[in-house]
Structures are given as structure tokens and as C-alpha cells.
């Protein structure tokens, strides 16, 4: 019975690991997997004071990538743990900055990926102690991925706020594939940990020994008939 819960838990854990691995690679290595994307509808926005106007900018885990209007080329910043993005308008007269403190929290994604991988490897063993470690690591990966999701939300809210501060610019900010995949991974990690825990609990319940409860009822003594002397009956307590 426990395998009916343990095996689906392994599959769900594998799916969550794949999602976290992909979002951990992110930009600039996988172009569509960014967390927040800004589209410039009207106005001239550049990443340097007198740079080339861009049509959009994408925020990934390791870098940002902007797309130039004239050439259509993609230009990415240097890959780093925590990067800073500055946007200019009006020839550099106005600017906003998304500091590294808002992107450094995204490193929680690869940490959650590593913990979920360790839980996935342990999930193939059926020893009770290893099974216990499996769902503990699965729930730990869930908590770290939840922290990563909060970092995504904070980045989105701050970028949206900063873009609105640019004068004479019409732009839109929205969440992208890596953001959504992180949400799905968080849910899957919780389900995987719960399924493996439930399978282990069923296994322990199935192996438990049941004992009969002692009875407090007092039996009445029965009367034994004396065939030789029927007038002398005697009583004997039941064993």
C-alpha cells in the first residue's frame, strides 16, 4: 500500500527538480526563461546615458538582457550572483536603478534545486531511515523554493515601481516563464514531500502489532452438579 504513495511522490519530486533546474539556468543561457520582463511601448529608454534605445529588457537569474530597437540584437550583462540594472531616459537626464540586493535573492533557486536533487536520489531507497530523510529534504527544498518565489515577487514589484518613475515613458511589466515555473515547483515539492511521508506512515501502520485489551468483566461462578449426592451441589469459579 505504501508504494501507491511513494512512487507518485518520486515522480512529482522529479518534475519539481526539472523545473527548478531550468529556472536556475535562466538568462543569459536560456533566453525565454526570465522572471520579469519590461516592454517599452513609447519613449526612449537606454541602459547607458547616451546608449542605444531598447524595446524590452528581461531580468534573469544571473543577468539581464536588453533588446535594441534598431538592430534587434540581444545584449546581456555579465553573469553574476546579483547584478545591477540602470535605465535612462531623456538623454540620461532621468534614471532608475534596480540594485543587486533585489536580484541576489534569486540564488535561492539553485539552492532549492540542489536540495531537491538530493531528495530525489534518496527517494529510490526504501530503508525507513532514508525514507525519513527523503521527505525531510523534500520539505526543506519546498521551504527554500518558497523563499525563492518571494524573491521573485519582490523583484517584480520593485521593477514595476521603478519603471513607473521614468518620465515620458509608457511601459508594461509582467512576470514570465521562470516566475510561473517556480510557483509550480513549490506546489509540486509540497505534494512530493507529503506523498512520501504518507507512504512511510502507511508502512509503519501496516507493520504495527495489535494487542488485545484486557477485559474487566467479572464472570459469575458456575454451579457443578454432584451426581453422587445431588443435594450437595458445589460451585467452582470459571478459569
TORPA-806927 format. One record per residue: residue number from 1; z, y, x of N, C-alpha, C, CB in turn; residue in one letter. Coordinates in steps of 0.2 Angstrom, whole numbers, plus 2048, in hexadecimal, padded with zeros to 3 digits. Glycine has a CB too. Example, Ala and Ser with C-alpha at 12.3 -4.5 7.8 and 13.67 -1.06 7.14 Angstrom:
! TORPA-806927
R,1,827,7E4,842,827,7EA,83E,827,7F0,842,82D,7EA,839,a .
R,2,823,7F5,840,824,7FB,844,827,800,840,81D,7FD,846,s .
! end
This chain:
! TORPA-806927
R,1,800,7FA,804,800,800,800,800,806,804,806,800,7FB,x .
R,2,804,806,80A,804,80C,80E,7FD,80E,811,809,80B,814,x .
R,3,7F9,809,812,7F2,80B,815,7EE,80F,810,7EE,804,817,x .
R,4,7F0,80E,80A,7EC,812,805,7ED,81A,805,7EE,810,7FE,x .
R,5,7F3,81B,809,7F4,822,80A,7F3,824,811,7FC,824,808,x .
R,6,7F4,81F,816,7F3,821,81D,7EC,822,81F,7F6,81B,821,x .
R,7,7E8,81E,81D,7E0,81E,81E,7DD,825,81C,7DD,818,81C,x .
R,8,7DE,827,816,7DC,82D,814,7DF,833,818,7DD,82E,80C,x .
R,9,7E5,832,81A,7E8,837,81E,7E5,838,824,7EF,836,81F,x .
R,10,7E2,832,827,7DF,833,82E,7D8,836,82D,7DE,82C,830,x .
R,11,7D5,835,827,7CE,838,826,7CF,840,825,7CB,835,820,x .
R,12,7D4,841,821,7D5,849,820,7D7,84C,826,7DA,84A,81A,x .
R,13,7DB,849,82A,7DD,84C,831,7D7,84D,835,7E2,847,834,x .
R,14,7D2,848,835,7CC,849,839,7C8,84F,837,7C8,842,839,x .
R,15,7C7,84F,830,7C4,855,82E,7C7,85C,830,7C3,855,826,x .
R,16,7CD,85C,82F,7D1,862,831,7D0,864,839,7D8,862,82F,x .
R,17,7D0,85F,83D,7CF,860,844,7C8,862,845,7D0,859,848,x .
R,18,7C3,85F,842,7BC,862,843,7BB,869,841,7B7,85D,83F,x .
R,19,7BE,86B,83C,7BE,872,83A,7C1,877,83F,7C1,873,833,x .
R,20,7C7,875,841,7CB,879,846,7C7,879,84C,7D2,876,847,x .
R,21,7C4,874,84E,7C0,874,855,7BA,879,854,7BE,86D,856,x .
R,22,7B7,879,84F,7B1,87D,84E,7B3,885,84E,7AD,87C,848,x .
R,23,7B9,886,84A,7BB,88D,84A,7BE,88F,851,7BF,88E,844,x .
R,24,7C0,88B,855,7C3,88C,85B,7BE,88E,860,7C7,886,85E,x .
R,25,7B8,88B,85F,7B2,88D,864,7B0,894,862,7AC,888,863,x .
R,26,7AD,895,85C,7AC,89B,859,7A7,89F,85D,7B2,89F,858,x .
R,27,7A7,8A6,85C,7A3,8AB,860,7A6,8AB,867,7A3,8B2,85D,x .
R,28,7A2,8AC,86C,79B,8AD,86C,797,8A7,86D,799,8B2,872,x .
R,29,79A,8A1,86C,797,89B,86E,793,898,868,79C,895,870,x .
R,30,796,899,862,793,897,85B,792,89D,857,797,891,858,x .
R,31,78C,89F,856,78B,8A6,853,78D,8A6,84C,783,8A7,853,x .
R,32,78C,8A2,847,78E,8A3,840,796,8A2,83F,78B,89E,83C,x .
R,33,79A,8A0,844,7A1,89E,843,7A5,8A4,846,7A3,898,847,x .
R,34,7A5,8AA,842,7A9,8AF,843,7AE,8B0,83D,7A5,8B6,844,x .
R,35,7B3,8B4,83E,7B8,8B5,839,7B7,8BB,835,7BF,8B5,83D,x .
R,36,7B6,8C0,838,7B5,8C6,834,7AE,8C9,836,7BB,8CB,835,x .
R,37,7AA,8CC,831,7A4,8CF,833,7A3,8D6,82F,79E,8CA,830,x .
R,38,7A1,8DB,833,7A0,8E1,830,798,8E3,830,7A3,8E7,835,x .
R,39,796,8E5,82A,78F,8E7,829,78F,8EF,828,78C,8E4,823,x .
R,40,78A,8F2,82C,789,8F9,82C,783,8FA,828,788,8FC,833,x .
R,41,785,8FD,822,77F,8FF,81D,77C,906,81E,782,8FF,816,x .
R,42,780,90B,81F,77E,911,821,782,915,826,77E,916,81A,x .
R,43,77F,919,82A,782,91C,830,781,918,837,78A,91C,82F,x .
R,44,782,91C,83C,781,919,843,788,917,846,77D,91E,847,x .
R,45,788,911,847,78E,90E,84B,78C,90B,851,792,909,846,x .
R,46,790,90D,856,78F,90A,85D,795,907,860,78B,90F,862,x .
R,47,794,903,865,79A,900,869,79C,904,86F,799,8F9,86A,x .
R,48,798,909,871,799,90E,876,798,915,874,795,90C,87D,x .
R,49,79A,91A,877,799,921,875,792,923,874,79C,925,87A,x .
R,50,78D,920,878,786,922,877,782,91C,877,784,927,87D,x .
R,51,785,916,874,781,910,874,77C,90F,86F,786,90B,874,x .
R,52,779,909,86E,774,908,869,778,906,862,770,901,86B,x .
R,53,775,909,85D,778,908,856,777,900,855,774,90C,851,x .
R,54,77C,8FE,851,77D,8F7,84F,77C,8F6,848,783,8F4,852,x .
R,55,77A,8F0,845,77A,8EF,83E,780,8EB,83C,773,8EB,83D,x .
R,56,783,8E7,840,789,8E3,83E,78C,8E1,844,787,8DD,83A,x .
R,57,793,8E0,844,797,8DD,849,79B,8D8,846,79B,8E3,84C,x .
R,58,79C,8D2,84A,79F,8CC,848,7A5,8CB,84D,79B,8C6,848,x .
R,59,7AB,8C9,84A,7B1,8C8,84E,7B2,8C1,84E,7B7,8CC,84B,x .
R,60,7B2,8BE,854,7B3,8B7,855,7BA,8B6,859,7AE,8B4,859,x .
R,61,7BB,8B0,85B,7C1,8AE,85E,7C2,8B1,865,7C3,8A7,85E,x .
R,62,7BC,8B0,869,7BD,8B2,870,7B9,8B9,871,7B9,8AD,874,x .
R,63,7B5,8BB,86D,7B1,8C1,86E,7AE,8C4,867,7AB,8C0,873,x .
R,64,7AC,8CA,868,7A8,8CD,862,7A1,8CD,864,7AB,8D4,860,x .
R,65,79C,8CD,85F,795,8CD,860,792,8D2,85B,792,8C6,85F,x .
R,66,78E,8D7,85E,78B,8DC,85A,784,8DB,85A,78D,8E3,85C,x .
R,67,780,8DE,855,779,8DD,854,776,8E4,854,777,8D8,84E,x .
R,68,771,8E5,859,76E,8EB,859,769,8EC,854,76B,8EC,860,x .
R,69,768,8F2,851,764,8F4,84C,75C,8F3,84E,765,8FA,849,x .
R,70,75B,8F7,854,754,8F7,856,751,8F1,859,754,8FD,85C,x .
R,71,755,8EE,85E,752,8E8,861,754,8E1,85D,755,8E7,868,x .
R,72,75A,8E2,859,75C,8DC,856,760,8D7,85B,756,8D8,853,x .
R,73,761,8D9,861,764,8D4,866,76C,8D4,864,763,8D7,86D,x .
R,74,76E,8CE,866,775,8CD,865,779,8CE,86C,777,8C6,863,x .
R,75,77E,8D2,86C,782,8D4,872,789,8D2,871,781,8DC,874,x .
R,76,78C,8CE,875,793,8CC,874,797,8CF,87A,793,8C5,874,x .
R,77,79D,8D0,878,7A2,8D2,87E,7A4,8CC,882,7A8,8D5,87A,x .
R,78,7A7,8CD,887,7AA,8C8,88C,7AF,8C3,888,7AC,8CB,892,x .
R,79,7AE,8BD,889,7B3,8B8,886,7BA,8B9,889,7B0,8B1,886,x .
R,80,7BF,8BA,885,7C5,8BB,887,7CA,8B9,881,7C6,8C2,889,x .
R,81,7D0,8B8,883,7D6,8B6,87F,7D9,8BD,87D,7DB,8B2,882,x .
R,82,7D6,8C0,877,7D8,8C7,875,7D3,8CC,878,7DF,8C8,877,x .
R,83,7CF,8CF,874,7CA,8D3,876,7CB,8DA,872,7C3,8D1,875,x .
R,84,7C8,8DF,874,7C9,8E6,871,7C2,8E8,86F,7CC,8EB,875,x .
R,85,7C1,8EB,869,7BB,8ED,866,7BC,8F4,864,7B9,8E9,860,x .
R,86,7B7,8F8,867,7B7,900,865,7B1,901,862,7B9,904,86B,x .
R,87,7B1,905,85C,7AB,907,859,7AB,90E,858,7AA,904,851,x .
R,88,7A4,911,85A,7A3,918,85A,79E,91B,855,7A1,91B,861,x .
R,89,79F,921,852,79A,924,84E,79A,92B,84F,79C,923,846,x .
R,90,795,92E,84D,793,936,84E,793,937,856,799,93A,84B,x .
R,91,78F,933,859,78E,934,860,794,933,864,78B,93A,861,x .
R,92,799,92F,862,79F,92E,866,7A5,933,864,79E,92F,86D,x .
R,93,7A3,937,85F,7A8,93C,85D,7AE,939,859,7A5,942,858,x .
R,94,7AD,933,856,7B2,930,852,7B2,928,854,7B1,930,84A,x .
R,95,7B8,925,854,7B8,91F,857,7BE,91B,853,7B9,91E,85E,x .
R,96,7BD,915,853,7C3,910,851,7C3,90A,856,7C2,90E,849,x .
R,97,7C9,908,856,7CA,902,85B,7CE,8FC,858,7CE,904,861,x .
R,98,7CC,8F6,859,7CF,8F0,857,7D2,8ED,85D,7CB,8EB,853,x .
R,99,7D8,8EE,85F,7DB,8EC,865,7DC,8E5,866,7E2,8EF,866,x .
R,100,7DE,8E3,86C,7DE,8DC,86D,7E4,8D8,86A,7DF,8DB,875,x .
R,101,7E9,8DC,868,7EF,8D9,864,7ED,8D6,85D,7F4,8DF,863,x .
R,102,7E7,8D9,85B,7E5,8D6,854,7E0,8D0,855,7E1,8DB,851,x .
R,103,7DE,8CF,85B,7D9,8C9,85C,7DD,8C3,860,7D3,8CB,860,x .
R,104,7E2,8C5,864,7E6,8C0,868,7E9,8BB,864,7EB,8C4,86C,x .
R,105,7EB,8BC,85E,7EE,8B7,859,7E9,8B2,857,7F1,8BB,853,x .
R,106,7E3,8B3,858,7DE,8AE,856,7DE,8A8,85B,7D7,8B1,857,x .
R,107,7E2,8A8,860,7E2,8A2,865,7E6,89D,862,7E6,8A5,86C,x .
R,108,7EA,89E,85C,7ED,899,859,7E9,893,856,7F1,89C,853,x .
R,109,7E2,895,855,7DD,890,853,7DD,88A,858,7D7,893,852,x .
R,110,7DB,88C,85E,7DB,886,863,7E1,882,864,7D8,888,869,x .
R,111,7E7,886,863,7ED,882,864,7EE,87D,85E,7F3,887,864,x .
R,112,7EC,87F,858,7ED,87B,852,7E8,875,853,7EB,87F,84C,x .
R,113,7E2,877,856,7DD,871,857,7E0,86C,85C,7D7,874,85A,x .
R,114,7E3,86E,861,7E6,869,866,7EC,865,863,7E9,86D,86C,x .
R,115,7F0,868,85F,7F5,864,85C,7F2,85F,856,7FA,869,858,x .
R,116,7ED,861,853,7EA,85D,84E,7E7,857,851,7E5,861,849,x .
R,117,7E4,858,857,7E0,853,85B,7E6,84E,85D,7DD,856,861,x .
R,118,7EB,850,85F,7F0,84B,861,7F3,847,85B,7F6,84F,865,x .
R,119,7F4,84B,856,7F6,847,850,7F1,842,84D,7F7,84C,84A,x .
R,120,7EA,844,84E,7E5,83F,84C,7E5,839,851,7DE,843,84D,x .
R,121,7E6,83A,857,7E6,834,85C,7EC,82F,85A,7E6,836,863,x .
R,122,7F2,832,859,7F7,82E,857,7F7,82B,850,7FE,832,857,x .
R,123,7F3,82D,84C,7F2,82B,845,7EF,824,845,7EE,82F,841,x .
R,124,7EC,822,84A,7E9,81B,84A,7EE,816,84C,7E3,81B,84F,x .
R,125,7F4,817,84E,7F9,812,84F,7FE,812,849,7FD,814,855,x .
R,126,800,80C,848,804,80A,842,80B,809,843,801,804,83F,x .
R,127,80D,80A,849,815,809,84B,818,80F,847,816,80A,853,x .
R,128,81E,80D,844,822,812,840,824,819,844,828,80F,83E,x .
R,129,826,818,84A,827,81E,84E,821,822,84F,82A,81C,855,x .
R,130,81C,81F,851,815,823,852,813,826,84C,810,81F,855,x .
R,131,814,823,846,812,825,840,816,82B,83E,812,820,83A,x .
R,132,81C,82B,840,821,831,83F,81F,837,843,828,82F,841,x .
R,133,81D,836,849,81A,83B,84D,814,83E,84B,819,839,855,x .
R,134,810,839,848,809,83C,845,80A,841,840,805,836,842,x .
R,135,80E,83F,83B,80E,844,835,813,84B,837,811,841,82F,x .
R,136,817,84A,83C,81A,850,83F,815,854,842,820,84E,844,x .
R,137,811,851,847,80C,855,84A,807,858,845,808,851,84F,x .
R,138,805,855,840,801,857,83A,804,85D,837,7FF,852,835,x .
R,139,80A,85D,835,80D,863,832,80E,868,837,814,861,82F,x .
R,140,80F,867,83E,80F,86C,843,809,870,843,812,869,849,x .
R,141,803,86C,843,7FD,86F,844,7FB,873,83D,7F7,869,844,x .
R,142,7FE,871,838,7FD,875,831,801,87B,832,800,871,82B,x .
R,143,807,87C,835,80A,882,836,806,887,83B,811,881,838,x .
R,144,804,884,840,800,888,845,7FA,88B,842,7FF,884,84B,x .
R,145,7F6,886,83E,7F0,888,83B,7F2,88E,836,7ED,883,838,x .
R,146,7F7,88D,832,7F9,892,82E,7FA,899,831,800,890,82A,x .
R,147,7FE,899,837,7FE,89F,83B,7F8,8A2,83D,803,89E,841,x .
R,148,7F3,89D,83F,7EC,8A0,840,7E9,8A3,83B,7E8,89A,843,x .
R,149,7EA,8A0,835,7E7,8A3,82F,7EA,8AA,82D,7E8,89F,829,x .
R,150,7F0,8AB,82E,7F3,8B2,82D,7F0,8B7,832,7FB,8B1,82E,x .
R,151,7EF,8B4,838,7EC,8B8,83D,7E5,8BB,83B,7EB,8B5,844,x .
R,152,7E1,8B6,838,7DB,8B8,835,7DB,8BD,830,7D7,8B1,832,x .
R,153,7E0,8BC,82B,7E1,8C1,826,7E3,8C8,829,7E6,8BF,821,x .
R,154,7E7,8C8,82E,7E9,8CE,831,7E3,8D2,834,7EF,8CD,836,x .
R,155,7DF,8CE,838,7D9,8D1,83B,7D4,8D4,836,7D5,8CB,83F,x .
R,156,7D3,8D0,830,7CE,8D2,82B,7D1,8D9,828,7CE,8CD,826,x .
R,157,7D7,8D9,826,7DA,8DF,823,7DA,8E5,828,7E1,8DE,821,x .
R,158,7DB,8E4,82E,7DB,8EA,833,7D4,8EC,834,7DF,8E7,83A,x .
R,159,7CF,8E7,835,7C8,8E9,836,7C6,8ED,830,7C4,8E3,838,x .
R,160,7C7,8EB,82B,7C5,8EF,824,7C8,8F6,824,7C7,8EB,81E,x .
R,161,7CE,8F6,826,7D1,8FD,826,7CE,901,82B,7D9,8FC,827,x .
R,162,7CD,8FF,831,7CA,903,836,7C3,905,835,7CA,8FF,83D,x .
R,163,7BF,901,832,7B8,903,830,7B8,908,82B,7B4,8FC,82E,x .
R,164,7BD,908,826,7BD,90E,821,7BF,914,824,7C2,90C,81C,x .
R,165,7C2,914,82A,7C3,91B,82E,7BD,91E,831,7C9,91A,833,x .
R,166,7B8,91A,832,7B2,91D,835,7AE,922,830,7AD,918,837,x .
R,167,7AD,928,832,7AA,92D,82D,7A3,92C,82D,7AC,935,830,x .
R,168,7A0,92E,827,799,92E,826,796,927,827,795,933,82B,x .
R,169,79A,922,826,797,91B,827,799,917,821,79B,917,82D,x .
R,170,794,913,81E,795,90F,819,794,907,81B,78F,910,813,x .
R,171,79A,904,81B,79A,8FD,81E,79E,8F8,819,79D,8FD,825,x .
R,172,79C,8F2,81A,7A0,8ED,816,7A3,8E8,81B,79B,8EA,812,x .
R,173,7A9,8E6,81A,7AD,8E1,81E,7AE,8DB,819,7B3,8E4,821,x .
R,174,7AD,8D5,81C,7AE,8CF,818,7B0,8C9,81D,7A8,8CD,814,x .
R,175,7B3,8C4,81A,7B5,8BE,81E,7AF,8BA,81F,7BB,8BA,81B,x .
R,176,7AF,8B5,824,7A9,8B1,825,7AB,8AA,826,7A6,8B3,82B,x .
R,177,7A7,8A6,829,7A8,89E,828,7AE,89C,82C,7A2,89B,82C,x .
R,178,7B0,89F,832,7B6,89C,835,7BC,89E,831,7B6,8A0,83C,x .
R,179,7BC,8A3,82E,7C2,8A5,82A,7C3,8A0,824,7C1,8AC,826,x .
R,180,7BD,89E,821,7BE,899,81B,7C0,892,81E,7B7,899,817,x .
R,181,7BD,890,823,7BE,88A,826,7C5,889,828,7B9,889,82C,x .
R,182,7C8,88F,82A,7CF,88E,82C,7D4,88D,826,7D2,895,830,x .
R,183,7D2,890,820,7D6,88F,81A,7D5,887,818,7D3,893,814,x .
R,184,7CF,885,819,7CE,87E,817,7D2,879,81C,7C7,87C,817,x .
R,185,7D2,87B,822,7D6,877,827,7DD,877,826,7D4,879,82E,x .
R,186,7E0,87C,824,7E7,87D,822,7E9,878,81C,7E9,884,820,x .
R,187,7E5,878,817,7E6,874,811,7E6,86D,813,7E1,876,80B,x .
R,188,7E0,86B,817,7DF,864,819,7E5,861,81D,7D9,863,81D,x .
R,189,7E7,866,822,7ED,863,826,7F3,862,822,7EE,869,82B,x .
R,190,7F5,866,81D,7FA,865,819,7F9,85E,815,7FC,86A,814,x .
R,191,7F3,85D,812,7F2,857,80F,7F2,851,813,7EB,857,80B,x .
R,192,7F0,851,819,7F0,84C,81E,7F7,84A,820,7EC,84D,824,x .
R,193,7FB,84F,822,802,84E,823,806,84A,81D,806,854,825,x .
R,194,805,84D,817,808,84A,812,806,843,810,807,84F,80C,x .
R,195,800,842,811,7FD,83B,810,800,836,815,7F6,83B,810,x .
R,196,800,838,81B,803,833,820,80A,832,81F,801,836,827,x .
R,197,80E,837,81D,815,837,81C,816,832,816,818,83E,81B,x .
R,198,812,833,811,813,82F,80B,812,828,80C,80E,831,805,x .
R,199,80C,826,810,80B,81F,812,811,81C,816,805,81F,816,x .
R,200,814,820,81B,81A,81D,81E,820,81C,81A,81C,822,824,x .
R,201,821,821,815,826,820,810,825,819,80C,827,826,80C,x .
R,202,81F,818,80A,81E,812,806,81F,80C,80A,817,812,803,x .
R,203,81D,80C,810,81E,807,815,825,805,816,81B,808,81C,x .
R,204,829,80A,816,831,809,817,834,807,811,834,810,819,x .
R,205,832,809,80B,834,807,805,832,800,803,832,80B,7FF,x .
R,206,82C,7FE,805,82A,7F7,804,82E,7F2,809,823,7F6,806,x .
R,207,830,7F4,80F,834,7F0,813,83B,7F0,812,832,7F1,81A,x .
R,208,83E,7F4,80D,845,7F4,80C,847,7EE,809,847,7FB,808,x .
R,209,84D,7EC,80A,850,7E6,807,855,7E8,801,854,7E2,80C,x .
R,210,854,7E5,7FB,858,7E7,7F6,85E,7E2,7F5,854,7E6,7EF,x .
R,211,864,7E4,7F3,86A,7E0,7F3,86C,7E1,7EB,86F,7E3,7F7,x .
R,212,86F,7DB,7E9,872,7DB,7E2,878,7DF,7E2,872,7D4,7E0,x .
R,213,879,7E3,7DD,880,7E6,7DC,885,7E2,7DA,87F,7ED,7D8,x .
R,214,88B,7E2,7DC,890,7DE,7DA,892,7DF,7D2,896,7DE,7DE,x .
R,215,893,7DA,7CE,895,7DB,7C7,89D,7DC,7C7,893,7D6,7C3,x .
R,216,89F,7E1,7C2,8A6,7E2,7C1,8A8,7DF,7BB,8A7,7E9,7C1,x .
R,217,8A4,7DB,7B8,8A6,7D8,7B1,8AA,7D2,7B3,8A0,7D5,7AD,x .
R,218,8B0,7D1,7AF,8B5,7CC,7B0,8B3,7C6,7AB,8BC,7CE,7AF,x .
R,219,8B2,7C0,7AD,8B0,7BB,7A8,8B7,7B8,7A5,8AC,7B5,7AC,x .
R,220,8B6,7B6,79F,8BC,7B3,79B,8BD,7AC,79D,8BB,7B4,794,x .
R,221,8C3,7AA,79E,8C4,7A2,7A0,8C1,79E,79A,8CB,7A1,7A1,x .
R,222,8BF,798,79C,8BC,793,797,8C1,78E,796,8B5,791,799,x .
R,223,8C1,78B,791,8C6,786,78F,8C3,77F,790,8C8,786,788,x .
R,224,8C6,77B,794,8C4,774,796,8C8,76F,792,8C5,772,79E,x .
R,225,8C4,76B,78E,8C7,766,789,8C9,760,78D,8C2,764,784,x .
R,226,8D0,75E,78C,8D3,758,78E,8D1,752,78A,8DA,759,790,x .
R,227,8CD,74E,78C,8CB,748,787,8D0,743,786,8C5,745,78A,x .
R,228,8D4,742,78B,8DA,73D,78B,8DF,740,786,8DD,73B,791,x .
R,229,8E1,746,787,8E6,749,783,8E3,750,780,8EC,74B,787,x .
R,230,8E0,74F,77A,8DC,754,777,8E1,75A,775,8D8,752,772,x .
R,231,8E7,758,774,8EC,75E,772,8EE,762,778,8F2,75B,76E,x .
R,232,8EC,760,77E,8EE,764,784,8E8,767,787,8F2,75F,789,x .
R,233,8E6,76B,784,8E0,76F,787,8E3,773,78D,8DC,773,782,x .
R,234,8DE,774,792,8E0,779,797,8DA,77D,799,8E2,775,79E,x .
R,235,8DC,783,79C,8D7,788,79D,8D5,788,7A5,8D9,78F,79B,x .
R,236,8CF,789,7A7,8CD,78A,7AE,8C9,790,7AE,8CA,783,7B0,x .
R,237,8CA,794,7B3,8C6,79A,7B4,8C0,798,7B7,8CA,79F,7B9,x .
R,238,8BB,79B,7B5,8B4,79A,7B7,8B4,79D,7BE,8AF,79E,7B3,x .
R,239,8B0,799,7C2,8AF,79B,7C9,8AA,7A1,7C9,8AC,795,7CD,x .
! end
